[in-house]
Amino acid sequence: MAKKSESSSATLRAFLILEHIVGADRPVSMTEVMDRVGLPKPTVYRILTLLEAAGLLVREPDGKSYTVGPRLARFGLAVMMNGTVRAQRHAILQRLVDEVGETCNLTMQDGGEVVYLDRVDSPWPLRIDLKPGSRVPLHASASGKLFLARLPRGRRRALLANLALTRFTDNTITDAGLLEAELDRVRNHQVAVDNEEYLAGLVCVAVPVLGRDERVLASLAVQAPVARLSVTRAMDHVPALRRAAQAMAATFDQPETGTGMAGPAGAREAKPSESRRRRADPASA
């Protein structure tokens, strides 16, 4: 009875469609949505039209597929930065700072930028002021390079083609070819470095927070003035970062639903053929 009641809810239907599109790693066609949620074409079309009009979804230039809209993206970030949601993650960050003795942060990608979800400062008097809500560029930050590296190659190249590779310091990588090579190294080692590339005098090392399907949920990083922490010494903290990232991943609850769709963290269950393709070539577009 409960399932029948839920399936008849227009609100829940819209949410299930949003959940599927958020969990996808590429734009989704109406046919794919119909297959995934098991709703007829007129119903799916009506809901997609309403969601697009509300700014929750946007249609791709081909007019046949949909992806996350600006309003939905803002809503997602607001949820992630909500004080109640942040409490457990903040505690993990605090324990990490206590262990490594340097400032640590939790970030997510938002379009062409990295946004700080939370940050715990070290007790040292010399530090950089980057509060939650601060934004830094993808190409010149450790977390940003991590997000870029984990994208399928096609999506990565499309995004890089539209990014202004602004030079912030003498160390900023502004050549697309050199950046691609750096991102391949990041993808292979699952760790990224900002060697004074965004702010002169600041170094940073980041590792991914991975979901059950290996999707990057967020990035966890340690950063400090180079006068106190060299890149080499910062790399010594990678094992601690990875332990904290594993604990952090558990806070991104990803329950399976009755529809077979992913939970609020946006991880989706891949079809067997998709899983085989990804294992064969995880970087393919």
Secondary structure, 3 states (H helix, E strand, C coil): CHHHHHHCCHHHHHHHHHHHHHHCCCCEEHHHHHHHHCCCHHHHHHHHHHHHHCCCEEECCCCCEEEECHHHHHHHHHHHCCHHHHHHHHHHHHHHHHHHCCEEEEEEEECCEEEEEEEECCCCCCCCCCCCCCEEECCCCHHHHHHHHHCCHHHHHHHHHCCCCCCCCCCCCCCHHHHHHHHHHHHHHCCEEEECCCCCCEEEEEEEEECCCCCEEEEEEEEEECCCCCHHHHHCCHHHHHHHHHHHHCCCCCCCCCCCCCCCCCCCCCCHHHHHHHHHCCCCC
